[in-house]
Amino acid sequence: MELSLYKYHAIGSGANFALGAMAVDAEAIDAVKASSLHDAFTGGKTKEINLGVYDE
């Protein structure tokens, strides 16, 4: 699997929902929460890890 250097990424069954949320400036953690509302297989505990790559 090859990843590009875009500002945000998402994987898994709810990835399209998360990408849509992040495209309109949602934070990653909020994008996962939005995905869980629309995808039956997204949910459970969510852990946020900041890599500091795009800090402004």
N, C-alpha and C positions, 0 to 999 in steps of 0.2 A: 504494500500500500504506500503510495507516494503522497506526501502532504506538501502543499504549496505554502508560500509565505503571506497568506492573507491575514488580516487583522483578527479574524475569528474562524473557528472550526467547530464542527459538531459531528458526532458519529452515533450510530444506533438507530433504533426504529423511530425515534422522535426527532431525528436530526433535521428534517426539513422544517418542522415547526420551530425548532430552536434557531436555525439559520434565518428564518423569516423574522423572528423576534429581534435577533441581533442586527439584522439589516436596518431596522428602524431604531437602532441605538439602545436596545435592552442590554443590560449587563448579563453575563453568561449565566449566573445563578438564577436570574429572573427568566431567562430563556428556557432553562430546564423546567422551572415551575410552570411556564406557559405550555410547554410540550406535554407535561403530565396531565393537563386538562383535556388534551386532544388525542393522546396516544395511550392506549390501554397498557402498553408494556413499558412506559416511562413512569418512574416513581421510586418510592423508597427513600432512603437517606441520600442526601446530596452533599458532596464535599467540594468546596471551592479551593483551587490551588492557583495562586497568582505567580506566574513565571517572571513577571516584571519586564517582559520583552517590549511591550507597547506602552509602558507608562509614559505619561506626558507631564 
